[in-house]
């Protein structure tokens, strides 16, 4: 009986994707999508939880709402609003400019939507 159980477990583990395979599937799903909307919460202990909302749409439209404001682009113009200072800015730019401003861990999981090479150097995934 234990040999059958071991064979079953070995078969199960053989079917489980490796970290790089899971990451490749994730990137393929994001790069193939036409739009993406995500709401999530980040909590950096001991700080309070912070809410984020991402709205991505191809080609080149992106809106990021974060605790202190929002940034968005239509691919040609970047708009930013800061809640604390109540300041609004507008200037030329697209995805690349917004990506530089929001280049942090909170957004890495969805970066492949516009930048498929963003996760290219990752060789292992820990869960």
Residue pairs with C-beta under 8 A, 6 or more apart in sequence:
17 25
19 124
19 125
19 126
19 127
20 122
20 123
20 124
20 125
22 125
23 119
23 122
23 125
26 109
26 112
26 119
27 112
27 116
27 119
30 36
30 110
30 112
30 113
30 116
31 112
31 113
31 116
33 58
33 113
34 57
34 58
35 55
35 56
35 57
35 58
36 54
36 55
36 56
36 57
36 110
36 113
37 53
37 54
37 55
37 56
38 52
38 53
38 54
38 110
39 51
39 52
39 53
39 54
40 51
40 52
40 106
41 49
41 50
41 51
41 52
42 49
42 50
42 52
42 106
43 49
43 50
44 50
50 66
50 67
51 67
52 64
52 65
52 66
52 67
52 106
53 63
53 64
53 65
54 62
54 63
54 64
54 65
54 107
54 110
55 61
55 62
55 63
55 64
56 62
56 110
56 113
56 114
58 113
58 114
59 75
60 73
60 74
60 75
60 76
60 94
60 95
60 114
61 72
61 73
61 74
61 75
62 72
62 73
62 95
62 98
62 114
63 70
63 71
63 72
64 70
64 71
64 72
64 98
64 102
64 107
66 102
66 106
67 83
68 82
68 83
68 84
69 80
69 81
69 82
69 83
69 84
70 80
70 81
71 78
71 79
71 80
71 81
71 98
71 101
71 102
72 78
72 79
72 98
73 79
73 93
73 94
73 95
73 97
73 98
75 94
75 95
76 92
76 93
76 94
77 90
77 91
77 92
77 93
78 90
78 91
78 92
78 93
78 94
78 97
78 98
79 88
79 89
79 90
80 88
80 89
80 90
80 101
81 87
81 88
95 114
95 115
99 111
99 114
99 115
108 118
108 119
111 118
111 119
112 118
112 119
